[in-house]
Amino acid sequence: MGPRPSTKAKPLRGLFWLYQAGRAPNLPVDHMSEEQNKAAEQEAGQRSEERGREEGQSEGEGHFERKKQRPRYRKKVLDTRNLVLDYKHPEVLERFLSKTGKILPRRMTGATARIQRRIAREIKRARQISLAPFTRR
């Protein structure tokens, strides 16, 4: 034997329930004439225009203007291409650590991907032999 059929009522999906209730979108309501429907649509359009003006839109605009984004903050790190990156020089590696001791991301240091990987590797080596801190307070 197979599973018993469910006795629960299934929720109606999509716009089907609107059609069953006689409230289908963009269809005239039975108790109103076509002229009354047109008048109601015009009123709805005027209300949406007024709402747009209240929100700061001028007439004819259907969208908001975007704010200009500020450029991201970049920590000023010296030219990383000619920098001697070695775990034995913690004063050089300190430039790539945040106040809390975390390794700064590329977008803040301005390093290339290859150099950023080298920086991370050397900082981790320096941490292992206690030349660079794991965390700061």
DSSP file (Angstrom, degrees, kcal/mol; ACC not computed):
  #  RESIDUE AA STRUCTURE BP1 BP2  ACC     N-H-->O    O-->H-N    N-H-->O    O-->H-N    TCO  KAPPA ALPHA  PHI   PSI    X-CA   Y-CA   Z-CA
    1    1 A M              0   0    0      0, 0.0     3,-0.1     0, 0.0     0, 0.0   0.000 360.0 360.0 360.0 145.7    0.0    0.0    0.0
    2    2 A G        -     0   0    0      1,-0.2     2,-0.0     0, 0.0     0, 0.0  -0.258 360.0 -68.1 -87.8 178.8    1.1    3.5   -0.7
    3    3 A P        -     0   0    0      0, 0.0    -1,-0.2     0, 0.0     3,-0.1  -0.338  55.8-103.9 -68.9 150.7    1.0    6.5    1.6
    4    4 A R        -     0   0    0      1,-0.1     2,-0.1    -3,-0.1     3,-0.1  -0.481  39.9-104.4 -74.3 144.0   -2.3    7.9    2.6
    5    5 A P        -     0   0    0      0, 0.0     2,-0.1     0, 0.0    -1,-0.1  -0.397  41.1-103.6 -68.4 146.8   -3.4   11.1    0.9
    6    6 A S        -     0   0    0      1,-0.1     0, 0.0    -2,-0.1     0, 0.0  -0.444  21.1-159.3 -73.1 140.3   -3.1   14.2    3.0
    7    7 A T        +     0   0    0     -2,-0.1    -1,-0.1     2,-0.1     2,-0.1   0.489  60.3 107.1 -96.3  -5.0   -6.3   15.7    4.5
    8    8 A K  S    S-     0   0    0      1,-0.1     2,-0.4     0, 0.0    -2,-0.1  -0.455  78.9-111.4 -73.8 146.1   -4.7   19.1    5.0
    9    9 A A        -     0   0    0     -2,-0.1    -1,-0.1     1,-0.0    -2,-0.1  -0.632  31.8-130.8 -76.0 131.5   -5.9   21.9    2.7
   10   10 A K        -     0   0    0     -2,-0.4     2,-0.1     1,-0.1    -1,-0.0  -0.628  23.8-110.2 -83.5 140.4   -3.0   23.0    0.4
   11   11 A P        -     0   0    0      0, 0.0     2,-0.2     0, 0.0    -1,-0.1  -0.443  34.4-112.7 -68.7 142.2   -2.3   26.7    0.1
   12   12 A L        -     0   0    0     -2,-0.1     2,-0.3     1,-0.0     5,-0.0  -0.548  34.0-142.6 -76.3 139.8   -3.2   28.2   -3.2
   13   13 A R    >   -     0   0    0     -2,-0.2     3,-1.1    -3,-0.0     4,-0.2  -0.704  50.4  -9.2-106.5 155.0   -0.3   29.4   -5.2
   14   14 A G  T 3  S-     0   0    0     -2,-0.3     3,-0.4     1,-0.2     4,-0.2  -0.276 116.0 -34.0  68.0-145.8    0.3   32.4   -7.4
   15   15 A L  T >> S+     0   0    0      1,-0.2     4,-1.8     2,-0.1     3,-0.6   0.339 107.2 103.2 -93.7   5.4   -2.6   34.6   -8.4
   16   16 A F  H <> S+     0   0    0     -3,-1.1     4,-2.2     1,-0.3    -1,-0.2   0.893  77.9  53.5 -57.0 -42.0   -5.1   31.8   -8.5
   17   17 A W  H 3> S+     0   0    0     -3,-0.4     4,-1.8    -4,-0.2    -1,-0.3   0.819 105.3  55.4 -65.8 -29.5   -6.7   32.8   -5.2
   18   18 A L  H <>>S+     0   0    0     -3,-0.6     5,-2.7     2,-0.2     4,-0.6   0.915 107.9  48.2 -66.8 -42.1   -7.2   36.3   -6.5
   19   19 A Y  H ><5S+     0   0    0     -4,-1.8     3,-0.8     1,-0.2    -2,-0.2   0.900 110.8  51.1 -65.1 -39.2   -9.1   35.0   -9.5
   20   20 A Q  H 3<5S+     0   0    0     -4,-2.2    -1,-0.2     1,-0.2    -2,-0.2   0.874 110.7  48.5 -65.1 -35.5  -11.2   32.8   -7.2
   21   21 A A  H 3<5S-     0   0    0     -4,-1.8    -1,-0.2    -5,-0.2    -2,-0.2   0.512 115.6-115.9 -82.7  -4.2  -12.0   35.7   -5.0
   22   22 A G  T <<5S+     0   0    0     -3,-0.8     8,-0.2    -4,-0.6    -3,-0.2   0.708  87.3 111.1  78.1  19.5  -13.0   37.9   -8.0
   23   23 A R      < +     0   0    0     -5,-2.7    -4,-0.2    -6,-0.2    -3,-0.1  -0.272  39.5 161.0-118.8  46.1  -10.1   40.3   -7.3
   24   24 A A    >   -     0   0    0     -6,-0.2     3,-1.2    -5,-0.2    -8,-0.0  -0.382  47.6 -98.6 -67.5 143.9   -7.9   39.6  -10.3
   25   25 A P  T 3  S+     0   0    0      0, 0.0    -1,-0.1     0, 0.0    -2,-0.0  -0.350 100.9   7.6 -66.6 144.3   -5.4   42.3  -11.1
   26   26 A N  T 3  S+     0   0    0      1,-0.2    -2,-0.1    -3,-0.1    -3,-0.0   0.666  99.2 120.1  60.7  20.8   -6.2   44.8  -13.9
   27   27 A L  S <  S-     0   0    0     -3,-1.2    -1,-0.2    -5,-0.0     2,-0.1  -0.929  71.1-107.0-111.9 140.9   -9.8   43.4  -14.3
   28   28 A P        -     0   0    0      0, 0.0     2,-0.2     0, 0.0    -4,-0.1  -0.390  33.7-117.3 -66.0 140.3  -12.8   45.7  -13.7
   29   29 A V    >   -     0   0    0      4,-0.1     3,-1.7     1,-0.1     8,-0.1  -0.583  22.3-124.8 -76.8 140.5  -14.7   45.0  -10.5
   30   30 A D  T 3  S+     0   0    0      1,-0.3    -1,-0.1    -2,-0.2    -8,-0.0   0.827 105.8  52.5 -58.5 -37.3  -18.3   43.9  -11.2
   31   31 A H  T 3  S+     0   0    0      2,-0.0     2,-0.4    -3,-0.0    -1,-0.3   0.507 101.5  72.3 -83.2  -1.0  -20.0   46.5   -9.1
   32   32 A M  S <  S-     0   0    0     -3,-1.7     2,-0.1     2,-0.0     0, 0.0  -0.892  77.7-128.6-114.0 144.1  -18.2   49.4  -10.8
   33   33 A S     >  -     0   0    0     -2,-0.4     4,-2.0     1,-0.1    -4,-0.1  -0.309  33.4-102.4 -78.5 171.1  -18.7   50.7  -14.4
   34   34 A E  H  > S+     0   0    0      1,-0.2     4,-2.4     2,-0.2     5,-0.2   0.871 122.4  53.9 -64.7 -35.8  -15.8   51.2  -16.8
   35   35 A E  H  > S+     0   0    0      1,-0.2     4,-2.3     2,-0.2    -1,-0.2   0.906 108.7  48.9 -64.8 -40.2  -15.8   55.0  -16.2
   36   36 A Q  H  > S+     0   0    0      2,-0.2     4,-2.2     1,-0.2    -1,-0.2   0.881 109.9  52.4 -66.1 -36.6  -15.6   54.4  -12.4
   37   37 A N  H  X S+     0   0    0     -4,-2.0     4,-2.3     2,-0.2    -2,-0.2   0.925 109.8  48.2 -62.9 -44.6  -12.7   52.0  -13.0
   38   38 A K  H  X S+     0   0    0     -4,-2.4     4,-2.3     1,-0.2    -2,-0.2   0.907 111.3  50.4 -62.5 -41.9  -10.8   54.5  -15.2
   39   39 A A  H  X S+     0   0    0     -4,-2.3     4,-2.2     1,-0.2    -1,-0.2   0.897 110.2  50.2 -63.0 -39.9  -11.4   57.2  -12.5
   40   40 A A  H  X S+     0   0    0     -4,-2.2     4,-2.1     1,-0.2    -1,-0.2   0.891 109.8  50.5 -65.8 -39.5  -10.1   54.9   -9.8
   41   41 A E  H  X S+     0   0    0     -4,-2.3     4,-2.1     2,-0.2    -2,-0.2   0.901 109.8  50.2 -64.9 -40.8   -7.0   54.1  -11.9
   42   42 A Q  H  X S+     0   0    0     -4,-2.3     4,-2.4     2,-0.2    -2,-0.2   0.909 109.7  50.9 -64.0 -41.7   -6.3   57.8  -12.4
   43   43 A E  H  X S+     0   0    0     -4,-2.2     4,-2.5     1,-0.2    -1,-0.2   0.915 109.1  50.9 -60.7 -43.0   -6.6   58.5   -8.7
   44   44 A A  H  X S+     0   0    0     -4,-2.1     4,-2.0     1,-0.2    -1,-0.2   0.900 110.0  50.0 -63.1 -40.0   -4.1   55.7   -8.0
   45   45 A G  H  X S+     0   0    0     -4,-2.1     4,-1.9     2,-0.2    -1,-0.2   0.899 110.3  49.7 -64.3 -41.4   -1.7   57.2  -10.5
   46   46 A Q  H  X S+     0   0    0     -4,-2.4     4,-2.4     1,-0.2    -2,-0.2   0.900 109.2  52.4 -64.9 -40.1   -1.9   60.6   -8.9
   47   47 A R  H  X S+     0   0    0     -4,-2.5     4,-2.2     1,-0.2    -1,-0.2   0.907 108.7  49.4 -62.8 -40.9   -1.4   59.2   -5.5
   48   48 A S  H  X S+     0   0    0     -4,-2.0     4,-1.8     2,-0.2    -1,-0.2   0.869 110.4  51.1 -68.0 -34.1    1.8   57.4   -6.6
   49   49 A E  H  X S+     0   0    0     -4,-1.9     4,-2.0     2,-0.2    -2,-0.2   0.915 110.2  49.3 -66.0 -42.2    3.1   60.6   -8.2
   50   50 A E  H  X S+     0   0    0     -4,-2.4     4,-2.2     1,-0.2    -2,-0.2   0.896 109.1  52.5 -62.7 -39.5    2.4   62.5   -5.0
   51   51 A R  H  X S+     0   0    0     -4,-2.2     4,-1.6     1,-0.2    -1,-0.2   0.893 107.9  51.9 -63.0 -39.4    4.2   59.9   -3.0
   52   52 A G  H  <>S+     0   0    0     -4,-1.8     5,-2.6     1,-0.2    -1,-0.2   0.890 108.9  49.7 -64.2 -39.8    7.2   60.2   -5.3
   53   53 A R  H ><5S+     0   0    0     -4,-2.0     3,-1.3     1,-0.2    -1,-0.2   0.885 108.3  53.4 -66.7 -37.8    7.3   64.0   -4.8
   54   54 A E  H 3<5S+     0   0    0     -4,-2.2    -1,-0.2     1,-0.3    -2,-0.2   0.860 105.8  54.3 -63.9 -34.1    7.2   63.5   -1.0
   55   55 A E  T 3<5S-     0   0    0     -4,-1.6    -1,-0.3    -5,-0.2    -2,-0.2   0.442 128.2 -96.1 -82.4   1.3   10.2   61.2   -1.2
   56   56 A G  T < 5S+     0   0    0     -3,-1.3     2,-0.3     1,-0.3    -3,-0.2   0.542  79.1 135.6 100.7   7.3   12.2   63.8   -3.1
   57   57 A Q      < -     0   0    0     -5,-2.6    -1,-0.3    -6,-0.2     2,-0.2  -0.661  46.9-136.7 -87.6 144.1   11.7   62.7   -6.7
   58   58 A S    >   -     0   0    0     -2,-0.3     3,-1.7     1,-0.1    -1,-0.0  -0.523  43.3 -74.5 -89.1 168.4   11.0   65.3   -9.3
   59   59 A E  T 3  S+     0   0    0      1,-0.2    -1,-0.1    -2,-0.2     3,-0.1  -0.336 118.4  23.6 -65.5 141.7    8.3   64.6  -11.9
   60   60 A G  T 3  S+     0   0    0      1,-0.3     2,-0.4    -3,-0.1    -1,-0.2   0.216  94.0 114.8  90.6 -14.8    9.2   62.1  -14.6
   61   61 A E    <   +     0   0    0     -3,-1.7    -1,-0.3     1,-0.1    -4,-0.1  -0.749  37.9 179.8 -91.1 134.4   11.9   60.4  -12.5
   62   62 A G        +     0   0    0     -2,-0.4     2,-0.3    -3,-0.1    -1,-0.1   0.284  63.7  47.5-112.6   9.4   11.3   56.9  -11.5
   63   63 A H  S    S-     0   0    0      0, 0.0     2,-0.3     0, 0.0    -2,-0.0  -0.944  78.7-108.1-145.6 165.6   14.4   56.3   -9.6
   64   64 A F        -     0   0    0     -2,-0.3     2,-0.3    -7,-0.1    -2,-0.1  -0.655  36.4-113.3 -92.0 150.6   16.6   57.7   -6.8
   65   65 A E        -     0   0    0     -2,-0.3     2,-0.2     1,-0.1    -1,-0.0  -0.636  33.2-119.3 -81.8 142.6   20.0   59.2   -7.6
   66   66 A R        -     0   0    0     -2,-0.3     2,-0.2     1,-0.1    -1,-0.1  -0.516  21.7-118.0 -81.0 147.5   22.9   57.4   -6.1
   67   67 A K        -     0   0    0     -2,-0.2     2,-0.4     1,-0.1    -1,-0.1  -0.560  35.1-104.2 -77.7 148.8   25.3   59.0   -3.7
   68   68 A K        -     0   0    0     -2,-0.2     2,-0.3     1,-0.1    -1,-0.1  -0.606  37.9-127.7 -74.5 131.1   28.9   59.3   -4.8
   69   69 A Q        -     0   0    0     -2,-0.4    -1,-0.1     1,-0.1     3,-0.1  -0.588  15.1-126.5 -83.1 140.0   31.0   56.7   -3.1
   70   70 A R        -     0   0    0     -2,-0.3     3,-0.1     1,-0.1     2,-0.1  -0.552  34.5-100.5 -77.6 147.9   34.1   57.8   -1.2
   71   71 A P        -     0   0    0      0, 0.0    -1,-0.1     0, 0.0     3,-0.1  -0.401  48.2 -95.0 -66.5 149.1   37.3   56.0   -2.2
   72   72 A R        -     0   0    0      1,-0.1     2,-0.3    -2,-0.1    -3,-0.0  -0.264  41.0-102.5 -65.0 149.3   38.3   53.3    0.2
   73   73 A Y        -     0   0    0     -3,-0.1     2,-0.5     1,-0.0    -1,-0.1  -0.555  38.6-167.5 -72.0 132.2   40.7   54.0    2.9
   74   74 A R        -     0   0    0     -2,-0.3     2,-0.3    -3,-0.1    34,-0.2  -0.988  20.5-128.4-122.6 129.8   44.2   52.8    2.2
   75   75 A K        -     0   0    0     33,-0.8     2,-1.3    -2,-0.5    29,-0.0  -0.566  32.9-114.0 -71.6 137.1   46.9   52.6    4.8
   76   76 A K        +     0   0    0     -2,-0.3     2,-0.4    34,-0.0    -1,-0.1  -0.610  45.6 171.5 -80.3  98.6   50.0   54.3    3.4
   77   77 A V        -     0   0    0     -2,-1.3     3,-0.2    32,-0.3    19,-0.0  -0.880  34.9-110.3-105.6 139.7   52.5   51.5    3.0
   78   78 A L        -     0   0    0     -2,-0.4    -1,-0.1     1,-0.2     5,-0.1  -0.063  60.4 -56.1 -62.0 169.9   55.8   52.3    1.2
   79   79 A D        -     0   0    0      1,-0.2     3,-0.3     3,-0.1    -1,-0.2  -0.265  51.9-163.5 -51.8 115.9   56.5   50.8   -2.1
   80   80 A T  S >  S+     0   0    0      1,-0.2     3,-0.6    -3,-0.2    -1,-0.2   0.609  76.0  73.3 -83.7 -11.6   56.2   47.0   -1.6
   81   81 A R  T 3  S+     0   0    0      1,-0.2    -1,-0.2     3,-0.0    -2,-0.1   0.895 106.2  33.2 -71.4 -37.7   58.0   46.0   -4.7
   82   82 A N  T 3  S+     0   0    0     -3,-0.3     2,-0.3     2,-0.1    -1,-0.2   0.212  93.1 120.0-102.2  15.6   61.5   46.9   -3.5
   83   83 A L    <   -     0   0    0     -3,-0.6     2,-1.0    -5,-0.1    -3,-0.0  -0.612  66.6-126.2 -84.5 137.5   60.8   46.1    0.2
   84   84 A V        -     0   0    0     -2,-0.3     2,-0.8     2,-0.0     8,-0.1  -0.738  27.9-165.6 -83.7 106.4   63.0   43.4    1.8
   85   85 A L        +     0   0    0     -2,-1.0     2,-0.3    -5,-0.1     3,-0.0  -0.840  26.7 141.8 -98.9 110.4   60.4   41.0    3.2
   86   86 A D    >   -     0   0    0     -2,-0.8     3,-2.0     3,-0.3     7,-0.2  -0.993  56.6-128.8-148.7 142.0   62.0   38.7    5.7
   87   87 A Y  T 3  S+     0   0    0     -2,-0.3    -1,-0.1     1,-0.3    44,-0.0   0.702 107.1  67.0 -64.7 -17.5   60.8   37.2    9.0
   88   88 A K  T 3  S+     0   0    0      1,-0.2    -1,-0.3     2,-0.1     3,-0.1   0.518  92.1  64.9 -80.9  -4.3   64.0   38.4   10.6
   89   89 A H    X>  +     0   0    0     -3,-2.0     4,-1.5     1,-0.1     3,-1.0  -0.705  56.9 166.6-118.3  78.5   63.0   42.1   10.1
   90   90 A P  H 3> S+     0   0    0      0, 0.0     4,-1.9     0, 0.0    -1,-0.1   0.778  72.0  65.8 -66.3 -25.3   59.9   42.6   12.3
   91   91 A E  H 34 S+     0   0    0      1,-0.2     4,-0.4     2,-0.2    -2,-0.0   0.829 104.6  45.6 -66.1 -29.7   60.0   46.4   12.0
   92   92 A V  H X4 S+     0   0    0     -3,-1.0     3,-0.9    -6,-0.2     4,-0.3   0.889 112.7  50.0 -75.0 -40.9   59.3   46.0    8.3
   93   93 A L  H >< S+     0   0    0     -4,-1.5     3,-1.5     1,-0.2    -2,-0.2   0.757  94.9  73.2 -70.5 -24.0   56.5   43.5    8.9
   94   94 A E  G >< S+     0   0    0     -4,-1.9     3,-1.6     1,-0.3    -1,-0.2   0.807  86.0  66.0 -59.9 -28.9   54.9   45.8   11.5
   95   95 A R  G <  S+     0   0    0     -3,-0.9    -1,-0.3    -4,-0.4    -2,-0.2   0.774  99.8  50.9 -62.9 -25.7   53.7   48.0    8.7
   96   96 A F  G <  S+     0   0    0     -3,-1.5     8,-2.7    -4,-0.3     2,-0.4   0.258  95.7  87.8 -99.3  11.2   51.4   45.3    7.5
   97   97 A L  B <  S-A  103   0A   0     -3,-1.6     6,-0.2     6,-0.2     5,-0.0  -0.879  71.5-131.2-111.0 144.0   49.8   44.6   10.8
   98   98 A S    >   -     0   0    0      4,-2.9     3,-1.2    -2,-0.4    -2,-0.1  -0.185  38.6 -91.5 -79.1 179.8   46.7   46.4   12.2
   99   99 A K  T 3  S+     0   0    0      1,-0.3    -1,-0.1     2,-0.1    -2,-0.0   0.814 129.6  49.2 -62.5 -29.6   46.5   47.9   15.7
  100  100 A T  T 3  S-     0   0    0     37,-0.1    36,-1.7    35,-0.1    -1,-0.3   0.469 124.2-101.7 -91.2  -1.4   45.1   44.6   16.9
  101  101 A G  S <  S+     0   0    0     -3,-1.2     2,-0.2     1,-0.3    -2,-0.1   0.519  75.1 138.0  97.6   5.7   47.8   42.5   15.3
  102  102 A K        -     0   0    0      1,-0.1    -4,-2.9    34,-0.0     2,-0.4  -0.534  61.8-104.2 -84.7 153.0   45.8   41.2   12.3
  103  103 A I  B     -A   97   0A   0     -6,-0.2    -6,-0.2    -2,-0.2    -1,-0.1  -0.616  39.9-122.2 -74.5 128.8   47.4   41.1    8.8
  104  104 A L        -     0   0    0     -8,-2.7    -1,-0.1    -2,-0.4     5,-0.0  -0.448  27.1-113.3 -73.3 144.9   46.1   43.9    6.7
  105  105 A P    >>  -     0   0    0      0, 0.0     4,-1.8     0, 0.0     3,-1.3  -0.268  26.2-105.8 -74.3 164.8   44.3   43.0    3.5
  106  106 A R  H 3> S+     0   0    0      1,-0.3     4,-2.9     2,-0.2     5,-0.4   0.851 116.2  62.7 -57.0 -39.5   45.6   43.8    0.0
  107  107 A R  H 34 S+     0   0    0      1,-0.2    -1,-0.3     2,-0.2    -3,-0.0   0.737 110.9  39.9 -65.3 -19.6   43.1   46.6   -0.6
  108  108 A M  H <4 S+     0   0    0     -3,-1.3   -33,-0.8   -34,-0.2    -1,-0.2   0.784 119.7  41.9 -95.9 -32.6   44.6   48.5    2.4
  109  109 A T  H  < S-     0   0    0     -4,-1.8   -32,-0.3   -35,-0.1    -2,-0.2   0.774  93.9-135.9 -86.6 -25.9   48.3   47.8    1.8
  110  110 A G     <  +     0   0    0     -4,-2.9   -30,-0.1     1,-0.3    -3,-0.1   0.618  53.4 145.2  80.7  12.1   48.3   48.3   -1.9
  111  111 A A        -     0   0    0     -5,-0.4    -1,-0.3    -6,-0.2    -2,-0.1  -0.446  52.4-110.7 -82.0 156.3   50.4   45.1   -2.4
  112  112 A T     >  -     0   0    0     -2,-0.1     4,-2.6    -3,-0.1     5,-0.2  -0.322  35.2-102.9 -75.6 169.5   50.1   42.8   -5.4
  113  113 A A  H  > S+     0   0    0      1,-0.2     4,-2.0     2,-0.2     5,-0.2   0.907 121.5  49.3 -62.2 -42.6   48.6   39.3   -4.8
  114  114 A R  H  > S+     0   0    0      1,-0.2     4,-1.8     2,-0.2    -1,-0.2   0.928 114.1  44.4 -64.3 -44.9   52.1   37.7   -4.9
  115  115 A I  H  > S+     0   0    0      1,-0.2     4,-2.7     2,-0.2    -1,-0.2   0.868 109.8  56.3 -68.9 -35.4   53.6   40.1   -2.5
  116  116 A Q  H  X S+     0   0    0     -4,-2.6     4,-2.4     1,-0.2    -1,-0.2   0.889 106.5  50.2 -63.2 -38.1   50.6   39.9   -0.2
  117  117 A R  H  X S+     0   0    0     -4,-2.0     4,-2.4     2,-0.2    -1,-0.2   0.907 111.2  48.8 -64.5 -40.9   51.1   36.1    0.0
  118  118 A R  H  X S+     0   0    0     -4,-1.8     4,-2.6     2,-0.2     5,-0.2   0.915 110.2  51.8 -63.0 -42.6   54.8   36.7    0.8
  119  119 A I  H  X S+     0   0    0     -4,-2.7     4,-2.5     1,-0.2     5,-0.2   0.939 111.1  46.9 -58.5 -48.4   53.9   39.2    3.5
  120  120 A A  H  X S+     0   0    0     -4,-2.4     4,-2.3     1,-0.2    -1,-0.2   0.911 112.5  50.0 -61.7 -43.4   51.5   36.8    5.1
  121  121 A R  H  X S+     0   0    0     -4,-2.4     4,-1.9     1,-0.2    -1,-0.2   0.927 113.0  45.4 -62.2 -45.5   54.0   33.9    5.0
  122  122 A E  H  X S+     0   0    0     -4,-2.6     4,-2.5     2,-0.2    -1,-0.2   0.869 111.7  51.9 -69.2 -36.2   56.8   36.0    6.6
  123  123 A I  H  X S+     0   0    0     -4,-2.5     4,-2.2    -5,-0.2    -1,-0.2   0.920 109.9  49.6 -64.8 -42.1   54.5   37.4    9.3
  124  124 A K  H  X S+     0   0    0     -4,-2.3     4,-1.7    -5,-0.2    -2,-0.2   0.882 111.4  49.0 -65.2 -36.9   53.4   33.9   10.2
  125  125 A R  H  X S+     0   0    0     -4,-1.9     4,-1.3     2,-0.2    -1,-0.2   0.919 110.9  50.1 -65.9 -42.9   57.0   32.8   10.4
  126  126 A A  H  <>S+     0   0    0     -4,-2.5     5,-3.1     1,-0.2     6,-1.1   0.860 108.4  53.5 -64.9 -34.6   57.9   35.8   12.6
  127  127 A R  H ><5S+     0   0    0     -4,-2.2     3,-1.5     4,-0.2    -1,-0.2   0.891 103.0  57.6 -65.4 -38.8   55.0   35.0   14.9
  128  128 A Q  H 3<5S+     0   0    0     -4,-1.7    -1,-0.2     1,-0.3    -2,-0.2   0.840 112.0  40.0 -63.4 -33.1   56.2   31.4   15.4
  129  129 A I  T 3<5S-     0   0    0     -4,-1.3    -1,-0.3    -3,-0.1    -2,-0.2   0.160 118.9-109.7-103.9  20.2   59.5   32.6   16.7
  130  130 A S  T < 5S+     0   0    0     -3,-1.5    -3,-0.2     2,-0.2    -2,-0.1   0.753  85.9 118.1  64.6  31.3   58.0   35.5   18.8
  131  131 A L  S   <S+     0   0    0     -5,-3.1    -4,-0.2     1,-0.2    -5,-0.1   0.680  77.8  38.1 -93.8 -22.1   59.3   38.4   16.7
  132  132 A A  S    S-     0   0    0     -6,-1.1    -2,-0.2    -9,-0.2    -1,-0.2  -0.964  91.4-112.0-127.1 146.3   55.8   39.5   15.7
  133  133 A P        -     0   0    0      0, 0.0     3,-0.1     0, 0.0    -6,-0.1  -0.442   6.5-150.5 -78.0 148.1   52.7   39.5   18.0
  134  134 A F  S    S-     0   0    0      1,-0.3     2,-0.3    -2,-0.1    -7,-0.0   0.881  84.7  -1.0 -76.9 -42.6   49.7   37.3   17.5
  135  135 A T        -     0   0    0     -3,-0.1     2,-0.3   -33,-0.0    -1,-0.3  -0.957  63.2-156.6-142.3 161.2   47.4   39.9   19.1
  136  136 A R              0   0    0    -36,-1.7   -34,-0.0    -2,-0.3   -37,-0.0  -0.928 360.0 360.0-131.5 159.1   47.6   43.3   20.7
  137  137 A R              0   0    0     -2,-0.3   -37,-0.1   -36,-0.0   -38,-0.1   0.415 360.0 360.0-104.3 360.0   45.4   45.0   23.1
